[in-house]
Amino acid sequence: MANTSSFLIPSETIVVEQEISKSRFIATVGHVQNKGSAKKFITNVEVKHNGATHNAYGFIAGNPSGTADIGCSDDGEIPGTAGKPILSILQHKSIGEIAAVVTRYFGGIKLGTGGLVRAYSGTLILALDKIHLIERFDVVRMKIIIDYKHENPVRRAIERMGVSIKNATYANKASIAIEVPDNIIDELVNSVMNVSQGRARMLSTDYADGKIKRRK
């Protein structure tokens, strides 16, 4: 069974501000589930800072290993000095389901190309250093069918991995229903097969909604 990689996502929205050469730079970073919610997040920041000179942004609205759900904008800054650096940092950090808007209120001093990249990047990094991240993974519903003599060893194997048993039914054999993070499925299968002497039947039913656990 193939595993779907887990990845980190924000658990909060954070706002960080700094002043650089009399310009105010404000980073607003938060969780988005898809492109639609990313655009809504960005619009809300633009409305809040409608008097700003620029609202540059970058977002990864899905798994950070993919490129289908990403976007960025310089919002009038010198091309490549704002939106692209923001997106590049998010990708480098491997954070998913995230949007970042860095707002600039121009203070009268031009920063030049290198200065702008450092200002937008630095403000976002300040926010990412403070934001709380959690791990996102998918959960697979599974059914384990076993002989009664193997039920207790299998239950112990399941519980040792921190997987909760949702319910159990009994007929000719015991049938145990569980929900397991897909990043530990292979390990769980191996453990159950070992304690059941290779006689367990393990059926994957479907994927549950995406689950989230706190990062250790």
C-alpha positions as CSV (number, residue, x, y, z in Angstrom):
1,M,0.0,0.0,0.0
2,A,1.4,3.3,-1.0
3,N,1.7,6.1,1.5
4,T,0.7,9.7,1.0
5,S,3.3,12.0,2.4
6,S,2.3,14.1,5.4
7,F,3.3,17.8,5.5
8,L,3.2,20.8,7.8
9,I,0.5,23.4,7.7
10,P,-0.2,26.5,9.8
11,S,-2.6,26.2,12.7
12,E,-3.2,29.9,13.0
13,T,-3.0,33.3,11.3
14,I,-0.1,35.5,12.3
15,V,0.8,39.1,11.6
16,V,4.3,40.4,11.9
17,E,5.5,43.9,11.1
18,Q,8.9,45.6,10.7
19,E,10.2,48.9,9.4
20,I,12.9,49.0,6.7
21,S,14.2,52.4,5.4
22,K,11.0,54.1,6.6
23,S,8.8,51.6,4.8
24,R,6.4,49.4,6.8
25,F,6.4,45.8,5.8
26,I,3.6,43.6,7.3
27,A,3.5,39.8,6.8
28,T,0.1,38.1,7.2
29,V,0.4,34.3,7.0
30,G,-2.3,31.7,7.6
31,H,-3.9,28.4,6.6
32,V,-5.8,27.9,3.3
33,Q,-7.3,24.7,2.1
34,N,-7.5,25.3,-1.6
35,K,-7.1,28.0,-4.3
36,G,-10.5,29.5,-3.5
37,S,-9.7,30.0,0.2
38,A,-6.2,31.3,-0.7
39,K,-7.7,34.0,-3.0
40,K,-10.2,34.9,-0.2
41,F,-7.4,35.1,2.3
42,I,-5.4,37.4,0.0
43,T,-8.5,39.6,-0.8
44,N,-9.2,40.0,3.0
45,V,-5.7,41.3,3.5
46,E,-5.9,43.6,0.5
47,V,-9.2,45.1,1.9
48,K,-7.7,45.5,5.3
49,H,-4.7,47.3,3.8
50,N,-6.4,49.0,0.9
51,G,-4.2,52.1,1.5
52,A,-1.0,50.2,1.2
53,T,1.4,50.7,-1.7
54,H,1.7,46.9,-2.4
55,N,0.2,43.7,-1.2
56,A,2.6,41.1,-2.6
57,Y,1.7,37.4,-2.0
58,G,2.6,33.8,-2.5
59,F,0.5,30.7,-1.7
60,I,0.7,26.9,-1.7
61,A,-2.9,25.7,-1.4
62,G,-2.1,22.0,-1.2
63,N,0.8,19.6,-0.8
64,P,4.1,21.5,-0.9
65,S,5.6,18.8,-3.1
66,G,3.2,19.7,-5.9
67,T,3.0,22.7,-8.3
68,A,-0.7,22.7,-9.2
69,D,-2.0,24.8,-6.4
70,I,0.6,27.6,-6.1
71,G,0.6,31.2,-7.1
72,C,2.3,34.5,-6.4
73,S,2.2,38.2,-7.3
74,D,4.5,41.2,-7.0
75,D,1.5,43.6,-7.0
76,G,3.4,46.3,-8.8
77,E,6.8,45.9,-7.3
78,I,9.8,45.4,-9.6
79,P,9.1,42.0,-11.2
80,G,10.6,39.1,-9.3
81,T,11.4,41.1,-6.1
82,A,8.3,40.2,-4.0
83,G,5.9,37.5,-5.0
84,K,8.5,35.0,-6.3
85,P,10.7,35.3,-3.2
86,I,7.7,34.8,-1.0
87,L,6.6,31.7,-2.8
88,S,10.2,30.4,-2.9
89,I,10.5,30.6,0.9
90,L,7.3,28.7,1.4
91,Q,8.4,26.0,-0.9
92,H,11.9,25.8,0.7
93,K,10.2,25.4,4.1
94,S,8.0,22.6,2.7
95,I,4.9,24.1,4.2
96,G,1.5,23.4,2.6
97,E,-2.0,24.8,2.7
98,I,-0.5,28.3,3.4
99,A,-0.9,31.8,2.1
100,A,1.4,34.7,2.8
101,V,0.8,38.4,2.0
102,V,3.5,40.9,2.6
103,T,2.1,44.4,2.7
104,R,4.3,47.5,2.0
105,Y,3.5,51.1,3.0
106,F,6.2,53.0,1.1
107,G,8.2,55.4,3.3
108,G,9.9,57.5,0.6
109,I,13.2,55.6,0.2
110,K,13.7,53.3,-2.7
111,L,15.3,50.0,-1.8
112,G,16.5,48.7,-5.2
113,T,16.0,45.2,-6.5
114,G,18.2,43.4,-3.9
115,G,16.8,45.5,-1.0
116,L,13.2,44.6,-2.0
117,V,14.0,40.9,-2.1
118,R,15.6,41.1,1.3
119,A,12.8,43.2,2.8
120,Y,9.9,40.9,1.5
121,S,11.8,37.7,2.3
122,G,13.0,38.9,5.7
123,T,9.5,40.0,6.8
124,L,8.0,36.6,5.8
125,I,10.8,34.7,7.6
126,L,10.1,36.6,10.8
127,A,6.5,35.4,10.6
128,L,7.4,31.8,9.8
129,D,9.8,31.8,12.7
130,K,6.8,32.5,15.0
131,I,3.9,30.7,13.5
132,H,2.8,27.4,15.0
133,L,2.8,24.5,12.5
134,I,1.0,21.1,12.8
135,E,1.3,18.0,10.7
136,R,-1.4,17.1,8.2
137,F,-1.9,13.5,7.0
138,D,-4.7,11.4,5.4
139,V,-6.4,8.7,7.4
140,V,-7.3,5.4,5.8
141,R,-10.2,3.3,7.1
142,M,-9.3,-0.3,7.4
143,K,-10.9,-3.6,8.5
144,I,-8.8,-6.4,10.0
145,I,-10.4,-9.9,9.9
146,I,-8.7,-12.4,12.2
147,D,-9.2,-15.7,14.0
148,Y,-10.3,-15.2,17.6
149,K,-7.1,-16.6,19.0
150,H,-5.2,-13.8,17.3
151,E,-7.5,-11.0,18.5
152,N,-5.6,-9.9,21.6
153,P,-2.2,-9.9,20.0
154,V,-3.5,-7.9,17.1
155,R,-5.3,-5.4,19.4
156,R,-2.0,-4.9,21.3
157,A,-0.1,-4.4,18.1
158,I,-2.6,-1.8,17.0
159,E,-2.5,0.1,20.3
160,R,1.3,0.1,20.5
161,M,1.3,2.2,17.3
162,G,-1.2,4.7,18.8
163,V,-4.0,3.7,16.4
164,S,-7.5,3.6,17.9
165,I,-10.0,0.9,17.3
166,K,-13.3,2.3,16.1
167,N,-15.4,-0.9,16.6
168,A,-15.3,-4.6,16.4
169,T,-17.8,-7.2,15.2
170,Y,-17.9,-10.9,15.8
171,A,-19.2,-13.8,13.6
172,N,-17.1,-16.7,12.3
173,K,-14.1,-14.4,12.8
174,A,-13.4,-11.2,14.6
175,S,-13.5,-8.0,12.5
176,I,-11.7,-4.9,13.8
177,A,-12.3,-1.5,12.2
178,I,-9.6,1.1,12.5
179,E,-8.6,4.5,11.1
180,V,-4.8,4.7,10.5
181,P,-2.6,7.5,9.3
182,D,-1.4,6.5,5.8
183,N,2.2,7.3,6.7
184,I,2.3,4.3,9.0
185,I,0.2,1.8,7.1
186,D,3.1,-0.4,6.0
187,E,4.5,-0.6,9.5
188,L,1.0,-1.5,10.9
189,V,0.4,-4.2,8.2
190,N,3.8,-5.8,9.0
191,S,3.1,-5.8,12.7
192,V,-0.4,-7.3,12.4
193,M,0.8,-9.9,10.0
194,N,3.6,-10.9,12.3
195,V,1.5,-11.4,15.4
196,S,-1.3,-13.2,13.5
197,Q,1.3,-15.5,11.9
198,G,0.4,-14.1,8.5
199,R,-3.3,-15.1,8.7
200,A,-4.9,-11.7,9.1
201,R,-6.9,-10.2,6.2
202,M,-6.5,-6.5,6.0
203,L,-9.0,-4.5,3.8
204,S,-8.6,-0.8,3.0
205,T,-12.1,0.6,2.7
206,D,-11.6,4.3,1.9
207,Y,-10.0,7.5,2.9
208,A,-11.5,9.5,5.7
209,D,-11.3,13.3,5.8
210,G,-7.9,14.8,6.2
211,K,-6.8,14.6,9.8
212,I,-4.5,16.8,11.7
213,K,-2.2,16.1,14.7
214,R,0.0,18.4,16.6
215,R,3.6,18.4,15.5
216,K,5.9,16.7,18.1
